[in-house]
Amino acid sequence: MLTFDDCLKVCCLTDAEIDAIAEHENLPEMVALELANYLVQTPDGRLRIRRMILDDIAAAAAHGNAAHALVLKATLKHFIDTHPENPRA
């Protein structure tokens, strides 16, 4: 049986990136991991992941949760740095 960590290693994303997708889509972590694994393999999907994290940052800021917004900003930076085909704008 595969564990979450086994699947995460195959996905090429971090736990924080999966958490951001789960938060944005209101999904259980394992379902978010499956979605992320699909999305990260396509250019449009990588743009969607980037947009999800940006939306999460905006939502955290709107709710006055600066600490969570900061964590999400670091998550976005890591995502962009590790997927250089992503546009920065």
OpenMM code with the backbone's topology and positions (N, CA, C; nanometers):
from openmm import Vec3, app, unit

residues = "MET LEU THR PHE ASP ASP CYS LEU LYS VAL CYS CYS LEU THR ASP ALA GLU ILE ASP ALA ILE ALA GLU HIS GLU ASN LEU PRO GLU MET VAL ALA LEU GLU LEU ALA ASN TYR LEU VAL GLN THR PRO ASP GLY ARG LEU ARG ILE ARG ARG MET ILE LEU ASP ASP ILE ALA ALA ALA ALA ALA HIS GLY ASN ALA ALA HIS ALA LEU VAL LEU LYS ALA THR LEU LYS HIS PHE ILE ASP THR HIS PRO GLU ASN PRO ARG ALA".split()
positions = [
    Vec3(0.0842, -0.1176, 0.0000),
    Vec3(0.0000, 0.0000, 0.0000),
    Vec3(0.0892, 0.1246, 0.0000),
    Vec3(0.0558, 0.2184, -0.0841),
    Vec3(0.1302, 0.3434, -0.0913),
    Vec3(0.0833, 0.4386, 0.0172),
    Vec3(0.1788, 0.5075, 0.0762),
    Vec3(0.1455, 0.6086, 0.1766),
    Vec3(0.1411, 0.7454, 0.1098),
    Vec3(0.0952, 0.8435, 0.1850),
    Vec3(0.0945, 0.9810, 0.1363),
    Vec3(0.2362, 1.0230, 0.0991),
    Vec3(0.3334, 0.9923, 0.1849),
    Vec3(0.4725, 1.0304, 0.1584),
    Vec3(0.5265, 0.9641, 0.0323),
    Vec3(0.4896, 0.8394, 0.0072),
    Vec3(0.5305, 0.7720, -0.1161),
    Vec3(0.4775, 0.8473, -0.2374),
    Vec3(0.3532, 0.8842, -0.2321),
    Vec3(0.2900, 0.9568, -0.3439),
    Vec3(0.3500, 1.0962, -0.3587),
    Vec3(0.3814, 1.1595, -0.2477),
    Vec3(0.4396, 1.2939, -0.2506),
    Vec3(0.5752, 1.2923, -0.3221),
    Vec3(0.6547, 1.1899, -0.2999),
    Vec3(0.7856, 1.1794, -0.3647),
    Vec3(0.7720, 1.1700, -0.5163),
    Vec3(0.6687, 1.1057, -0.5631),
    Vec3(0.6458, 1.0908, -0.7069),
    Vec3(0.5945, 1.2210, -0.7685),
    Vec3(0.5271, 1.3011, -0.6914),
    Vec3(0.4570, 1.4199, -0.7397),
    Vec3(0.5482, 1.5375, -0.7744),
    Vec3(0.6642, 1.5464, -0.7154),
    Vec3(0.7573, 1.6580, -0.7398),
    Vec3(0.7083, 1.7900, -0.6818),
    Vec3(0.6220, 1.7845, -0.5840),
    Vec3(0.5782, 1.9036, -0.5121),
    Vec3(0.6030, 1.8809, -0.3635),
    Vec3(0.6024, 1.9897, -0.2886),
    Vec3(0.6238, 1.9798, -0.1452),
    Vec3(0.4911, 1.9627, -0.0723),
    Vec3(0.5033, 1.9237, 0.0524),
    Vec3(0.3853, 1.9116, 0.1381),
    Vec3(0.3133, 2.0457, 0.1487),
    Vec3(0.3895, 2.1550, 0.1573),
    Vec3(0.3291, 2.2888, 0.1669),
    Vec3(0.2521, 2.3241, 0.0400),
    Vec3(0.3044, 2.2848, -0.0746),
    Vec3(0.2351, 2.3117, -0.2008),
    Vec3(0.1061, 2.2311, -0.2095),
    Vec3(0.1104, 2.1073, -0.1642),
    Vec3(-0.0106, 2.0242, -0.1606),
    Vec3(-0.1116, 2.0843, -0.0639),
    Vec3(-0.0644, 2.1296, 0.0514),
    Vec3(-0.1534, 2.1922, 0.1494),
    Vec3(-0.2228, 2.3151, 0.0908),
    Vec3(-0.1492, 2.3946, 0.0132),
    Vec3(-0.2080, 2.5140, -0.0485),
    Vec3(-0.3171, 2.4753, -0.1481),
    Vec3(-0.2938, 2.3705, -0.2251),
    Vec3(-0.3950, 2.3230, -0.3201),
    Vec3(-0.5165, 2.2692, -0.2448),
    Vec3(-0.4914, 2.1926, -0.1400),
    Vec3(-0.6012, 2.1392, -0.0585),
    Vec3(-0.6839, 2.2524, 0.0016),
    Vec3(-0.6159, 2.3555, 0.0500),
    Vec3(-0.6850, 2.4716, 0.1077),
    Vec3(-0.7697, 2.5416, 0.0021),
    Vec3(-0.7099, 2.5658, -0.1126),
    Vec3(-0.7801, 2.6383, -0.2191),
    Vec3(-0.9021, 2.5624, -0.2702),
    Vec3(-0.8859, 2.4340, -0.2897),
    Vec3(-0.9920, 2.3531, -0.3486),
    Vec3(-1.0820, 2.2877, -0.2445),
    Vec3(-1.0495, 2.3091, -0.1165),
    Vec3(-1.1260, 2.2501, -0.0064),
    Vec3(-1.1352, 2.0975, -0.0221),
    Vec3(-1.0164, 2.0375, -0.0385),
    Vec3(-1.0055, 1.8933, -0.0612),
    Vec3(-0.9257, 1.8279, 0.0505),
    Vec3(-0.9495, 1.7005, 0.0739),
    Vec3(-0.8595, 1.6267, 0.1630),
    Vec3(-0.7191, 1.6253, 0.1019),
    Vec3(-0.6196, 1.6139, 0.1875),
    Vec3(-0.4815, 1.6214, 0.1431),
    Vec3(-0.4483, 1.5184, 0.0337),
    Vec3(-0.4949, 1.3969, 0.0485),
    Vec3(-0.4628, 1.2924, -0.0504),
    Vec3(-0.5269, 1.3227, -0.1859),
    Vec3(-0.6462, 1.3742, -0.1866),
    Vec3(-0.7129, 1.4103, -0.3127),
    Vec3(-0.6400, 1.5288, -0.3769),
    Vec3(-0.5980, 1.6243, -0.2940),
    Vec3(-0.5210, 1.7380, -0.3447),
    Vec3(-0.3893, 1.6908, -0.4055),
    Vec3(-0.3283, 1.5913, -0.3451),
    Vec3(-0.2047, 1.5346, -0.3984),
    Vec3(-0.2288, 1.4734, -0.5360),
    Vec3(-0.3364, 1.4023, -0.5523),
    Vec3(-0.3697, 1.3434, -0.6823),
    Vec3(-0.3928, 1.4523, -0.7868),
    Vec3(-0.4667, 1.5559, -0.7489),
    Vec3(-0.4907, 1.6677, -0.8402),
    Vec3(-0.3591, 1.7361, -0.8765),
    Vec3(-0.2765, 1.7603, -0.7768),
    Vec3(-0.1483, 1.8266, -0.7997),
    Vec3(-0.0592, 1.7460, -0.8923),
    Vec3(-0.0571, 1.6150, -0.8732),
    Vec3(0.0247, 1.5289, -0.9580),
    Vec3(-0.0181, 1.5401, -1.1038),
    Vec3(-0.1459, 1.5509, -1.1262),
    Vec3(-0.1965, 1.5701, -1.2625),
    Vec3(-0.1580, 1.7094, -1.3145),
    Vec3(-0.1860, 1.8117, -1.2348),
    Vec3(-0.1656, 1.9493, -1.2801),
    Vec3(-0.0192, 1.9825, -1.3066),
    Vec3(0.0702, 1.9339, -1.2227),
    Vec3(0.2116, 1.9717, -1.2355),
    Vec3(0.2731, 1.9192, -1.3651),
    Vec3(0.2081, 1.8271, -1.4303),
    Vec3(0.2609, 1.7691, -1.5536),
    Vec3(0.2241, 1.8484, -1.6787),
    Vec3(0.1440, 1.9517, -1.6637),
    Vec3(0.1015, 2.0294, -1.7799),
    Vec3(0.1323, 2.1775, -1.7589),
    Vec3(0.1638, 2.2501, -1.8659),
    Vec3(0.1898, 2.3939, -1.8508),
    Vec3(0.0702, 2.4689, -1.7923),
    Vec3(-0.0481, 2.4400, -1.8408),
    Vec3(-0.1666, 2.5074, -1.7875),
    Vec3(-0.1904, 2.4689, -1.6419),
    Vec3(-0.1608, 2.3460, -1.6082),
    Vec3(-0.1773, 2.2993, -1.4713),
    Vec3(-0.0832, 2.3696, -1.3763),
    Vec3(0.0415, 2.3892, -1.4184),
    Vec3(0.1372, 2.4607, -1.3339),
    Vec3(0.0925, 2.6041, -1.3129),
    Vec3(0.0351, 2.6649, -1.4150),
    Vec3(-0.0199, 2.7998, -1.3993),
    Vec3(-0.1386, 2.7992, -1.3024),
    Vec3(-0.2199, 2.6952, -1.3079),
    Vec3(-0.3338, 2.6838, -1.2151),
    Vec3(-0.2862, 2.6691, -1.0712),
    Vec3(-0.1813, 2.5900, -1.0496),
    Vec3(-0.1275, 2.5752, -0.9142),
    Vec3(-0.0774, 2.7103, -0.8640),
    Vec3(-0.0050, 2.7805, -0.9484),
    Vec3(0.0446, 2.9142, -0.9124),
    Vec3(-0.0708, 3.0062, -0.8741),
    Vec3(-0.1765, 3.0024, -0.9526),
    Vec3(-0.2940, 3.0874, -0.9258),
    Vec3(-0.3611, 3.0471, -0.7949),
    Vec3(-0.3691, 2.9187, -0.7674),
    Vec3(-0.4285, 2.8726, -0.6419),
    Vec3(-0.3516, 2.9275, -0.5219),
    Vec3(-0.2193, 2.9210, -0.5306),
    Vec3(-0.1380, 2.9710, -0.4189),
    Vec3(-0.1552, 3.1218, -0.4054),
    Vec3(-0.1585, 3.1932, -0.5168),
    Vec3(-0.1824, 3.3382, -0.5117),
    Vec3(-0.3184, 3.3699, -0.4489),
    Vec3(-0.4200, 3.2940, -0.4856),
    Vec3(-0.5529, 3.3132, -0.4264),
    Vec3(-0.5509, 3.2875, -0.2766),
    Vec3(-0.4778, 3.1831, -0.2346),
    Vec3(-0.4667, 3.1522, -0.0917),
    Vec3(-0.3979, 3.2658, -0.0166),
    Vec3(-0.2946, 3.3251, -0.0782),
    Vec3(-0.2251, 3.4381, -0.0165),
    Vec3(-0.3214, 3.5544, 0.0019),
    Vec3(-0.3990, 3.5841, -0.1008),
    Vec3(-0.4954, 3.6942, -0.0938),
    Vec3(-0.6008, 3.6677, 0.0132),
    Vec3(-0.6484, 3.5439, 0.0216),
    Vec3(-0.7501, 3.5095, 0.1224),
    Vec3(-0.6937, 3.5222, 0.2629),
    Vec3(-0.5714, 3.4764, 0.2833),
    Vec3(-0.5090, 3.4867, 0.4159),
    Vec3(-0.4913, 3.6332, 0.4545),
    Vec3(-0.4467, 3.7149, 0.3603),
    Vec3(-0.4289, 3.8578, 0.3877),
    Vec3(-0.5629, 3.9247, 0.4168),
    Vec3(-0.6644, 3.8887, 0.3416),
    Vec3(-0.7976, 3.9475, 0.3617),
    Vec3(-0.8555, 3.9120, 0.4984),
    Vec3(-0.8168, 3.7977, 0.5519),
    Vec3(-0.8641, 3.7552, 0.6835),
    Vec3(-0.7701, 3.7987, 0.7954),
    Vec3(-0.6699, 3.8799, 0.7602),
    Vec3(-0.5777, 3.9313, 0.8602),
    Vec3(-0.4790, 3.8286, 0.9123),
    Vec3(-0.4597, 3.7202, 0.8389),
    Vec3(-0.3685, 3.6154, 0.8821),
    Vec3(-0.2342, 3.6333, 0.8108),
    Vec3(-0.1580, 3.7322, 0.8579),
    Vec3(-0.0308, 3.7664, 0.7950),
    Vec3(0.0698, 3.6521, 0.8029),
    Vec3(0.0690, 3.5776, 0.9122),
    Vec3(0.1641, 3.4670, 0.9279),
    Vec3(0.1394, 3.3596, 0.8220),
    Vec3(0.0130, 3.3262, 0.7995),
    Vec3(-0.0193, 3.2247, 0.6986),
    Vec3(0.0120, 3.2774, 0.5584),
    Vec3(-0.0153, 3.4048, 0.5345),
    Vec3(0.0168, 3.4638, 0.4043),
    Vec3(0.1669, 3.4571, 0.3784),
    Vec3(0.2472, 3.4783, 0.4815),
    Vec3(0.3922, 3.4717, 0.4669),
    Vec3(0.4380, 3.3296, 0.4326),
    Vec3(0.3792, 3.2303, 0.4998),
    Vec3(0.4113, 3.0905, 0.4690),
    Vec3(0.3737, 3.0595, 0.3236),
    Vec3(0.2578, 3.1070, 0.2812),
    Vec3(0.2137, 3.0824, 0.1438),
    Vec3(0.3025, 3.1539, 0.0420),
    Vec3(0.3526, 3.2715, 0.0761),
    Vec3(0.4452, 3.3421, -0.0136),
    Vec3(0.5739, 3.2622, -0.0309),
    Vec3(0.6229, 3.2046, 0.0782),
    Vec3(0.7421, 3.1199, 0.0694),
    Vec3(0.7130, 2.9953, -0.0144),
    Vec3(0.5930, 2.9419, 0.0013),
    Vec3(0.5510, 2.8256, -0.0777),
    Vec3(0.5472, 2.8610, -0.2258),
    Vec3(0.4924, 2.9773, -0.2582),
    Vec3(0.4868, 3.0223, -0.3977),
    Vec3(0.6272, 3.0421, -0.4538),
    Vec3(0.7146, 3.1038, -0.3764),
    Vec3(0.8525, 3.1247, -0.4227),
    Vec3(0.9190, 2.9904, -0.4529),
    Vec3(0.9029, 2.8956, -0.3628),
    Vec3(0.9632, 2.7637, -0.3853),
    Vec3(0.9038, 2.6982, -0.5102),
    Vec3(0.7728, 2.7078, -0.5268),
    Vec3(0.7091, 2.6489, -0.6441),
    Vec3(0.7651, 2.7088, -0.7728),
    Vec3(0.7776, 2.8403, -0.7765),
    Vec3(0.8293, 2.9067, -0.8968),
    Vec3(0.9767, 2.8718, -0.9181),
    Vec3(1.0539, 2.8687, -0.8094),
    Vec3(1.1962, 2.8371, -0.8210),
    Vec3(1.2197, 2.6932, -0.8686),
    Vec3(1.1352, 2.6009, -0.8286),
    Vec3(1.1552, 2.4607, -0.8651),
    Vec3(1.0841, 2.4214, -0.9938),
    Vec3(1.0055, 2.5110, -1.0453),
    Vec3(0.9387, 2.4893, -1.1751),
    Vec3(0.9685, 2.6115, -1.2616),
    Vec3(1.0935, 2.6211, -1.3104),
    Vec3(1.1378, 2.7442, -1.3788),
    Vec3(1.0607, 2.7760, -1.5063),
    Vec3(0.9863, 2.6815, -1.5575),
    Vec3(0.9057, 2.7095, -1.6767),
    Vec3(0.7856, 2.7970, -1.6443),
    Vec3(0.7618, 2.8218, -1.5144),
    Vec3(0.6516, 2.9093, -1.4736),
    Vec3(0.6885, 3.0546, -1.4958),
    Vec3(0.5978, 3.1337, -1.5480),
    Vec3(0.6247, 3.2763, -1.5568),
    Vec3(0.6163, 3.3396, -1.4177),
    Vec3(0.6941, 3.4420, -1.3949),
    Vec3(0.6962, 3.5090, -1.2645),
    Vec3(0.5850, 3.6134, -1.2529),
    Vec3(0.5316, 3.6558, -1.3612),
    Vec3(0.4291, 3.7621, -1.3548),
    Vec3(0.2935, 3.7088, -1.3190),
] * unit.nanometer
topology = app.Topology()
chain = topology.addChain("A")
for resn in residues:
    res = topology.addResidue(resn, chain)
    for name in ("N", "CA", "C"):
        topology.addAtom(name, app.Element.getBySymbol(name[0]), res)
